[in-house]
Amino acid sequence: MDEKILFFSTFIKYPKEIGSVIPSSKFLINEILKNIDFKNARYIVEYGSGTGRITAEILIRARKDAKILCFETNKKFYTYLKKKINDERLIIINDSAENIKKYIKKFSIPKIDYVISGLPFSSLTVNKKCVIIEETKDTLKSEGKFVIYQFLNNFKKHLYNYFSKISIKYVPLNIPPCFVYVCEK
């Protein structure tokens, strides 16, 4: 199935789970990934990989010895990613991001360098949102970053409960326009 058709049809069926009608633009992807030091990053996690647009770019830029864990709860996207991307550095997980600790233990990962999230946090319960953010903070190394892209600009207040430094960048060249939050401990 074509990526755009899969993305749109999945959005129609699960709008609160997907958050957008089309995959991320190259402008949004570049804004997200400019926050990652690929030369030194060994462990990168992506929440809500969708059809793998950002995943593919991470793999292009990542070190040859990097490990990339992608969490995707949607079974159609998970299956699509497994068929589309074949890279020994990539581990695709059909589970929720709130279980990140389980998987970093399973794959013997000490701490994560970067977590990128496209999860539609505005659609999640307060409890699930808090668990994901807290688990992410706990798994990041001390100088690690949590890079989140959201379509609403009302998310900062939740993040300050967990991170001391947060910057926000507006990306108008995306459908819909988007905010990129970069969170540091």
DOKOLMI-474779 format. One record per atom (N, C-alpha, C): x, y, z; residue number from 1; residue in one letter. Coordinates in nm, 2 decimals. Example, Ala and Ser with C-alpha at 12.3 -4.5 7.8 and 13.67 -1.06 7.14 Angstrom:
BEGIN
      px      py      pz  num  residu
    1.32   -0.57    0.78    1       a
    1.23   -0.45    0.78    1       a
    1.32   -0.33    0.78    1       a
    1.28   -0.22    0.71    2       s
    1.37   -0.11    0.71    2       s
    1.29    0.00    0.79    2       s
//
This chain:
BEGIN
      px      py      pz  num  residu
    0.08   -0.12    0.00    1       m
    0.00    0.00    0.00    1       m
    0.09    0.12    0.00    1       m
    0.05    0.23   -0.07    2       d
    0.12    0.35   -0.08    2       d
    0.12    0.42    0.06    2       d
    0.23    0.48    0.10    3       e
    0.25    0.54    0.23    3       e
    0.14    0.65    0.26    3       e
    0.12    0.74    0.17    4       k
    0.02    0.84    0.19    4       k
   -0.12    0.79    0.21    4       k
   -0.16    0.69    0.13    5       i
   -0.29    0.63    0.14    5       i
   -0.30    0.56    0.28    5       i
   -0.20    0.48    0.32    6       l
   -0.20    0.41    0.44    6       l
   -0.21    0.51    0.56    6       l
   -0.13    0.62    0.55    7       f
   -0.14    0.72    0.66    7       f
   -0.27    0.78    0.67    7       f
   -0.33    0.83    0.56    8       f
   -0.46    0.90    0.56    8       f
   -0.57    0.80    0.60    8       f
   -0.57    0.68    0.55    9       s
   -0.68    0.58    0.59    9       s
   -0.67    0.55    0.74    9       s
   -0.55    0.54    0.79   10       t
   -0.53    0.51    0.93   10       t
   -0.58    0.63    1.02   10       t
   -0.55    0.75    0.97   11       f
   -0.59    0.87    1.04   11       f
   -0.75    0.88    1.04   11       f
   -0.81    0.84    0.93   12       i
   -0.96    0.85    0.93   12       i
   -1.02    0.75    1.03   12       i
   -0.95    0.63    1.04   13       k
   -1.00    0.53    1.13   13       k
   -0.97    0.56    1.28   13       k
   -0.85    0.61    1.30   14       y
   -0.80    0.64    1.44   14       y
   -0.75    0.78    1.45   14       y
   -0.83    0.89    1.44   15       p
   -0.78    1.02    1.44   15       p
   -0.71    1.06    1.57   15       p
   -0.75    1.01    1.69   16       k
   -0.69    1.05    1.81   16       k
   -0.55    0.98    1.83   16       k
   -0.54    0.87    1.76   17       e
   -0.41    0.79    1.77   17       e
   -0.30    0.84    1.68   17       e
   -0.34    0.90    1.57   18       i
   -0.25    0.94    1.47   18       i
   -0.21    1.09    1.48   18       i
   -0.30    1.18    1.49   19       g
   -0.28    1.32    1.51   19       g
   -0.26    1.41    1.39   19       g
   -0.24    1.35    1.27   20       s
   -0.22    1.42    1.15   20       s
   -0.27    1.34    1.03   20       s
   -0.31    1.42    0.92   21       v
   -0.37    1.35    0.81   21       v
   -0.26    1.30    0.71   21       v
   -0.14    1.36    0.71   22       i
   -0.03    1.32    0.63   22       i
    0.10    1.31    0.70   22       i
    0.20    1.24    0.65   23       p
    0.32    1.22    0.72   23       p
    0.40    1.36    0.73   23       p
    0.49    1.37    0.82   24       s
    0.57    1.49    0.85   24       s
    0.64    1.54    0.72   24       s
    0.65    1.67    0.71   25       s
    0.72    1.74    0.60   25       s
    0.87    1.73    0.62   25       s
    0.95    1.75    0.51   26       k
    1.09    1.75    0.52   26       k
    1.14    1.87    0.61   26       k
    1.06    1.98    0.62   27       f
    1.10    2.09    0.70   27       f
    1.08    2.05    0.85   27       f
    0.98    1.98    0.88   28       l
    0.96    1.94    1.02   28       l
    1.07    1.84    1.06   28       l
    1.09    1.74    0.97   29       i
    1.19    1.64    1.00   29       i
    1.33    1.70    1.02   29       i
    1.37    1.80    0.94   30       n
    1.50    1.87    0.96   30       n
    1.50    1.95    1.09   30       n
    1.39    2.01    1.13   31       e
    1.39    2.08    1.25   31       e
    1.40    1.99    1.37   31       e
    1.34    1.87    1.36   32       i
    1.35    1.78    1.47   32       i
    1.49    1.72    1.48   32       i
    1.55    1.68    1.37   33       l
    1.67    1.61    1.37   33       l
    1.80    1.70    1.38   33       l
    1.78    1.83    1.37   34       k
    1.89    1.92    1.39   34       k
    1.93    1.92    1.54   34       k
    1.85    1.87    1.62   35       n
    1.87    1.87    1.77   35       n
    1.95    1.75    1.81   35       n
    1.98    1.66    1.72   36       i
    2.05    1.54    1.75   36       i
    2.20    1.54    1.70   36       i
    2.29    1.51    1.79   37       d
    2.43    1.50    1.76   37       d
    2.45    1.35    1.71   37       d
    2.43    1.33    1.58   38       f
    2.44    1.19    1.53   38       f
    2.58    1.13    1.54   38       f
    2.68    1.22    1.54   39       k
    2.82    1.17    1.55   39       k
    2.84    1.10    1.68   39       k
    2.78    1.14    1.78   40       n
    2.80    1.08    1.92   40       n
    2.69    1.00    1.97   40       n
    2.57    1.01    1.91   41       a
    2.45    0.93    1.96   41       a
    2.46    0.78    1.93   41       a
    2.46    0.71    2.04   42       r
    2.46    0.56    2.02   42       r
    2.32    0.50    2.03   42       r
    2.23    0.56    2.11   43       y
    2.10    0.51    2.13   43       y
    1.99    0.61    2.11   43       y
    1.91    0.59    2.01   44       i
    1.80    0.68    1.98   44       i
    1.67    0.61    1.98   44       i
    1.57    0.67    2.04   45       v
    1.43    0.61    2.05   45       v
    1.33    0.70    1.97   45       v
    1.24    0.64    1.90   46       e
    1.13    0.72    1.84   46       e
    1.00    0.66    1.88   46       e
    0.91    0.75    1.93   47       y
    0.78    0.71    1.97   47       y
    0.68    0.75    1.86   47       y
    0.60    0.66    1.82   48       g
    0.50    0.69    1.71   48       g
    0.57    0.71    1.58   48       g
    0.63    0.60    1.53   49       s
    0.71    0.60    1.41   49       s
    0.62    0.62    1.28   49       s
    0.49    0.59    1.29   50       g
    0.40    0.60    1.17   50       g
    0.45    0.52    1.06   50       g
    0.47    0.58    0.94   51       t
    0.51    0.51    0.82   51       t
    0.66    0.52    0.80   51       t
    0.73    0.58    0.90   52       g
    0.88    0.57    0.90   52       g
    0.95    0.69    0.83   52       g
    0.89    0.80    0.81   53       r
    0.96    0.91    0.74   53       r
    1.07    0.96    0.83   53       r
    1.05    0.98    0.95   54       i
    1.16    1.03    1.04   54       i
    1.26    0.91    1.07   54       i
    1.20    0.79    1.08   55       t
    1.29    0.68    1.11   55       t
    1.39    0.66    1.00   55       t
    1.35    0.67    0.87   56       a
    1.44    0.66    0.76   56       a
    1.55    0.77    0.76   56       a
    1.51    0.89    0.80   57       e
    1.61    1.00    0.81   57       e
    1.71    0.97    0.92   57       e
    1.66    0.92    1.03   58       i
    1.75    0.89    1.15   58       i
    1.85    0.79    1.10   58       i
    1.81    0.68    1.03   59       l
    1.90    0.58    0.98   59       l
    2.00    0.63    0.88   59       l
    1.96    0.72    0.80   60       i
    2.06    0.78    0.71   60       i
    2.17    0.86    0.78   60       i
    2.13    0.93    0.89   61       r
    2.23    1.01    0.96   61       r
    2.30    0.94    1.08   61       r
    2.24    0.83    1.13   62       a
    2.30    0.77    1.25   62       a
    2.43    0.69    1.22   62       a
    2.51    0.68    1.33   63       r
    2.63    0.60    1.32   63       r
    2.60    0.46    1.28   63       r
    2.71    0.39    1.23   64       k
    2.70    0.25    1.19   64       k
    2.68    0.16    1.31   64       k
    2.72    0.20    1.43   65       d
    2.70    0.12    1.55   65       d
    2.59    0.17    1.64   65       d
    2.50    0.26    1.59   66       a
    2.39    0.31    1.67   66       a
    2.28    0.20    1.68   66       a
    2.19    0.21    1.78   67       k
    2.07    0.13    1.79   67       k
    1.96    0.23    1.79   67       k
    1.86    0.20    1.71   68       i
    1.74    0.29    1.71   68       i
    1.62    0.20    1.74   68       i
    1.55    0.24    1.85   69       l
    1.43    0.17    1.89   69       l
    1.31    0.25    1.85   69       l
    1.21    0.19    1.78   70       c
    1.09    0.26    1.74   70       c
    0.97    0.20    1.80   70       c
    0.89    0.28    1.87   71       f
    0.77    0.23    1.93   71       f
    0.65    0.27    1.84   71       f
    0.57    0.17    1.80   72       e
    0.46    0.20    1.72   72       e
    0.34    0.11    1.77   72       e
    0.24    0.16    1.82   73       t
    0.13    0.08    1.87   73       t
    0.03    0.04    1.77   73       t
    0.02    0.12    1.66   74       n
   -0.07    0.08    1.55   74       n
   -0.02   -0.04    1.47   74       n
   -0.09   -0.14    1.47   75       k
   -0.05   -0.27    1.40   75       k
   -0.02   -0.25    1.25   75       k
   -0.10   -0.17    1.18   76       k
   -0.08   -0.15    1.04   76       k
    0.05   -0.08    1.01   76       k
    0.08    0.03    1.09   77       f
    0.21    0.10    1.08   77       f
    0.32    0.01    1.12   77       f
    0.31   -0.07    1.22   78       y
    0.41   -0.16    1.27   78       y
    0.45   -0.26    1.16   78       y
    0.35   -0.32    1.10   79       t
    0.37   -0.42    0.99   79       t
    0.43   -0.35    0.87   79       t
    0.38   -0.23    0.83   80       y
    0.44   -0.15    0.72   80       y
    0.59   -0.12    0.74   80       y
    0.62   -0.08    0.86   81       l
    0.76   -0.05    0.90   81       l
    0.85   -0.17    0.89   81       l
    0.80   -0.29    0.94   82       k
    0.88   -0.41    0.93   82       k
    0.91   -0.45    0.79   82       k
    0.82   -0.43    0.70   83       k
    0.84   -0.46    0.56   83       k
    0.92   -0.36    0.49   83       k
    0.90   -0.23    0.52   84       k
    0.96   -0.12    0.45   84       k
    1.11   -0.10    0.48   84       k
    1.15   -0.11    0.61   85       i
    1.28   -0.08    0.65   85       i
    1.36   -0.20    0.70   85       i
    1.47   -0.23    0.64   86       n
    1.55   -0.35    0.68   86       n
    1.69   -0.29    0.71   86       n
    1.71   -0.27    0.84   87       d
    1.84   -0.22    0.89   87       d
    1.87   -0.28    1.02   87       d
    1.99   -0.34    1.03   88       e
    2.02   -0.42    1.16   88       e
    2.03   -0.33    1.28   88       e
    2.04   -0.20    1.26   89       r
    2.04   -0.10    1.37   89       r
    1.90   -0.07    1.43   89       r
    1.80   -0.11    1.36   90       l
    1.66   -0.07    1.39   90       l
    1.59   -0.19    1.46   90       l
    1.53   -0.15    1.57   91       i
    1.44   -0.24    1.65   91       i
    1.30   -0.18    1.65   91       i
    1.20   -0.24    1.59   92       i
    1.07   -0.19    1.58   92       i
    0.98   -0.27    1.68   92       i
    0.92   -0.19    1.77   93       i
    0.85   -0.25    1.88   93       i
    0.70   -0.21    1.87   93       i
    0.61   -0.31    1.88   94       n
    0.47   -0.29    1.87   94       n
    0.42   -0.29    2.02   94       n
    0.44   -0.17    2.08   95       d
    0.41   -0.15    2.22   95       d
    0.40    0.00    2.25   95       d
    0.35    0.03    2.37   96       s
    0.34    0.17    2.41   96       s
    0.47    0.22    2.46   96       s
    0.50    0.35    2.44   97       a
    0.62    0.42    2.49   97       a
    0.63    0.41    2.64   97       a
    0.52    0.40    2.71   98       e
    0.53    0.39    2.86   98       e
    0.60    0.27    2.91   98       e
    0.63    0.18    2.82   99       n
    0.71    0.05    2.85   99       n
    0.85    0.06    2.81   99       n
    0.91    0.18    2.79  100       i
    1.04    0.20    2.74  100       i
    1.15    0.13    2.83  100       i
    1.13    0.14    2.96  101       k
    1.23    0.08    3.05  101       k
    1.24   -0.07    3.03  101       k
    1.13   -0.14    3.00  102       k
    1.13   -0.28    2.98  102       k
    1.22   -0.32    2.86  102       k
    1.21   -0.23    2.75  103       y
    1.29   -0.26    2.63  103       y
    1.43   -0.22    2.64  103       y
    1.46   -0.11    2.71  104       i
    1.61   -0.08    2.72  104       i
    1.68   -0.19    2.80  104       i
    1.61   -0.24    2.90  105       k
    1.66   -0.35    2.98  105       k
    1.68   -0.48    2.89  105       k
    1.57   -0.51    2.81  106       k
    1.58   -0.63    2.72  106       k
    1.69   -0.62    2.62  106       k
    1.72   -0.50    2.57  107       f
    1.82   -0.49    2.47  107       f
    1.96   -0.44    2.53  107       f
    1.97   -0.44    2.66  108       s
    2.09   -0.41    2.73  108       s
    2.14   -0.27    2.70  108       s
    2.05   -0.17    2.70  109       i
    2.09   -0.03    2.67  109       i
    2.10    0.04    2.80  109       i
    2.22    0.10    2.82  110       p
    2.24    0.17    2.95  110       p
    2.15    0.29    2.97  110       p
    2.16    0.39    2.88  111       k
    2.08    0.51    2.88  111       k
    2.06    0.55    2.74  111       k
    1.95    0.63    2.72  112       i
    1.92    0.68    2.58  112       i
    1.98    0.82    2.56  112       i
    2.03    0.84    2.44  113       d
    2.09    0.97    2.41  113       d
    1.97    1.07    2.37  113       d
    1.88    1.02    2.28  114       y
    1.77    1.11    2.24  114       y
    1.64    1.02    2.22  114       y
    1.53    1.09    2.26  115       v
    1.40    1.03    2.23  115       v
    1.33    1.14    2.15  115       v
    1.27    1.09    2.04  116       i
    1.19    1.17    1.95  116       i
    1.05    1.12    1.96  116       i
    0.96    1.22    1.98  117       s
    0.82    1.17    1.99  117       s
    0.72    1.25    1.91  117       s
    0.64    1.18    1.83  118       g
    0.53    1.23    1.75  118       g
    0.40    1.19    1.81  118       g
    0.40    1.14    1.93  119       l
    0.27    1.09    2.00  119       l
    0.18    1.21    2.01  119       l
    0.05    1.19    1.98  120       p
   -0.05    1.30    2.00  120       p
   -0.08    1.31    2.15  120       p
    0.01    1.38    2.23  121       f
   -0.01    1.39    2.37  121       f
   -0.15    1.45    2.41  121       f
   -0.20    1.54    2.33  122       s
   -0.33    1.60    2.36  122       s
   -0.44    1.50    2.37  122       s
   -0.42    1.39    2.30  123       s
   -0.53    1.28    2.30  123       s
   -0.51    1.18    2.41  123       s
   -0.40    1.19    2.48  124       l
   -0.37    1.09    2.59  124       l
   -0.43    1.13    2.72  124       l
   -0.46    1.03    2.81  125       t
   -0.50    1.07    2.94  125       t
   -0.39    1.14    3.01  125       t
   -0.42    1.21    3.12  126       v
   -0.32    1.28    3.19  126       v
   -0.22    1.18    3.25  126       v
   -0.28    1.07    3.30  127       n
   -0.19    0.97    3.37  127       n
   -0.09    0.91    3.27  127       n
   -0.14    0.87    3.15  128       k
   -0.06    0.81    3.05  128       k
    0.05    0.91    3.00  128       k
    0.01    1.03    2.98  129       k
    0.10    1.14    2.94  129       k
    0.21    1.15    3.04  129       k
    0.18    1.16    3.17  130       c
    0.28    1.17    3.28  130       c
    0.37    1.05    3.28  130       c
    0.31    0.93    3.27  131       v
    0.40    0.81    3.28  131       v
    0.50    0.81    3.16  131       v
    0.45    0.84    3.04  132       i
    0.55    0.84    2.93  132       i
    0.66    0.95    2.95  132       i
    0.62    1.07    2.99  133       i
    0.72    1.17    3.01  133       i
    0.82    1.13    3.12  133       i
    0.77    1.08    3.23  134       e
    0.85    1.04    3.35  134       e
    0.95    0.92    3.31  134       e
    0.89    0.82    3.24  135       e
    0.97    0.71    3.20  135       e
    1.08    0.75    3.10  135       e
    1.05    0.85    3.01  136       t
    1.14    0.90    2.92  136       t
    1.26    0.97    2.99  136       t
    1.22    1.06    3.08  137       k
    1.32    1.13    3.16  137       k
    1.41    1.04    3.23  137       k
    1.36    0.93    3.29  138       d
    1.44    0.84    3.37  138       d
    1.53    0.76    3.28  138       d
    1.50    0.74    3.15  139       t
    1.58    0.66    3.06  139       t
    1.69    0.74    2.99  139       t
    1.67    0.87    2.99  140       l
    1.77    0.96    2.92  140       l
    1.90    0.97    3.00  140       l
    2.01    0.97    2.93  141       k
    2.13    1.00    3.00  141       k
    2.13    1.15    3.04  141       k
    2.22    1.19    3.12  142       s
    2.22    1.32    3.19  142       s
    2.22    1.44    3.08  142       s
    2.29    1.42    2.97  143       e
    2.28    1.53    2.87  143       e
    2.19    1.49    2.75  143       e
    2.11    1.40    2.77  144       g
    2.02    1.35    2.66  144       g
    1.90    1.45    2.64  144       g
    1.83    1.44    2.53  145       k
    1.73    1.53    2.49  145       k
    1.60    1.45    2.46  145       k
    1.49    1.51    2.49  146       f
    1.36    1.46    2.45  146       f
    1.30    1.56    2.35  146       f
    1.29    1.52    2.23  147       v
    1.24    1.61    2.12  147       v
    1.10    1.57    2.08  147       v
    1.01    1.66    2.10  148       i
    0.87    1.63    2.08  148       i
    0.81    1.72    1.98  148       i
    0.73    1.67    1.88  149       y
    0.66    1.76    1.79  149       y
    0.51    1.74    1.81  149       y
    0.44    1.86    1.82  150       q
    0.30    1.86    1.86  150       q
    0.23    1.97    1.77  150       q
    0.11    1.95    1.75  151       f
    0.03    2.05    1.67  151       f
   -0.03    2.16    1.75  151       f
   -0.03    2.14    1.88  152       l
   -0.08    2.24    1.97  152       l
    0.03    2.29    2.06  152       l
    0.02    2.42    2.10  153       n
    0.12    2.48    2.18  153       n
    0.08    2.49    2.33  153       n
    0.02    2.39    2.38  154       n
   -0.02    2.39    2.52  154       n
    0.04    2.28    2.60  154       n
    0.15    2.24    2.56  155       f
    0.21    2.12    2.62  155       f
    0.33    2.15    2.71  155       f
    0.38    2.27    2.71  156       k
    0.50    2.32    2.78  156       k
    0.48    2.30    2.93  156       k
    0.36    2.33    2.98  157       k
    0.33    2.33    3.13  157       k
    0.36    2.19    3.18  157       k
    0.32    2.08    3.11  158       h
    0.34    1.94    3.15  158       h
    0.49    1.91    3.16  158       h
    0.56    1.96    3.06  159       l
    0.71    1.93    3.05  159       l
    0.79    1.99    3.16  159       l
    0.75    2.11    3.21  160       y
    0.83    2.17    3.32  160       y
    0.83    2.10    3.45  160       y
    0.74    2.01    3.47  161       n
    0.74    1.92    3.59  161       n
    0.85    1.82    3.58  161       n
    0.91    1.80    3.46  162       y
    1.01    1.69    3.45  162       y
    1.15    1.74    3.39  162       y
    1.14    1.85    3.32  163       f
    1.27    1.90    3.25  163       f
    1.29    2.05    3.29  163       f
    1.42    2.08    3.31  164       s
    1.46    2.21    3.36  164       s
    1.48    2.31    3.24  164       s
    1.51    2.26    3.12  165       k
    1.54    2.34    3.01  165       k
    1.45    2.30    2.89  165       k
    1.37    2.39    2.84  166       i
    1.28    2.36    2.73  166       i
    1.28    2.47    2.63  166       i
    1.30    2.44    2.50  167       s
    1.29    2.54    2.40  167       s
    1.18    2.49    2.30  167       s
    1.12    2.59    2.23  168       i
    1.02    2.56    2.14  168       i
    1.04    2.63    2.01  168       i
    1.02    2.56    1.90  169       k
    1.04    2.62    1.77  169       k
    0.91    2.59    1.69  169       k
    0.86    2.69    1.62  170       y
    0.74    2.68    1.54  170       y
    0.78    2.64    1.40  170       y
    0.72    2.54    1.34  171       v
    0.74    2.50    1.20  171       v
    0.62    2.52    1.12  171       v
    0.61    2.63    1.05  172       p
    0.49    2.66    0.97  172       p
    0.47    2.57    0.84  172       p
    0.59    2.52    0.79  173       l
    0.59    2.45    0.67  173       l
    0.57    2.30    0.69  173       l
    0.45    2.27    0.75  174       n
    0.41    2.13    0.77  174       n
    0.26    2.14    0.77  174       n
    0.19    2.03    0.74  175       i
    0.05    2.02    0.74  175       i
    0.00    1.92    0.85  175       i
   -0.06    1.97    0.96  176       p
   -0.07    2.11    1.00  176       p
    0.06    2.17    1.05  176       p
    0.07    2.30    1.06  177       p
    0.19    2.36    1.12  177       p
    0.21    2.29    1.26  177       p
    0.34    2.30    1.30  178       c
    0.38    2.22    1.42  178       c
    0.47    2.29    1.51  178       c
    0.48    2.25    1.64  179       f
    0.57    2.30    1.74  179       f
    0.67    2.19    1.77  179       f
    0.80    2.22    1.78  180       v
    0.90    2.13    1.82  180       v
    0.95    2.17    1.96  180       v
    0.93    2.08    2.06  181       y
    0.98    2.11    2.19  181       y
    1.11    2.03    2.21  181       y
    1.21    2.09    2.26  182       v
    1.34    2.02    2.29  182       v
    1.36    2.04    2.44  182       v
    1.35    1.92    2.51  183       c
    1.36    1.91    2.66  183       c
    1.49    1.85    2.70  183       c
    1.55    1.92    2.80  184       e
    1.68    1.87    2.86  184       e
    1.66    1.87    3.01  184       e
    1.73    1.77    3.07  185       k
    1.72    1.76    3.22  185       k
    1.78    1.88    3.29  185       k
//
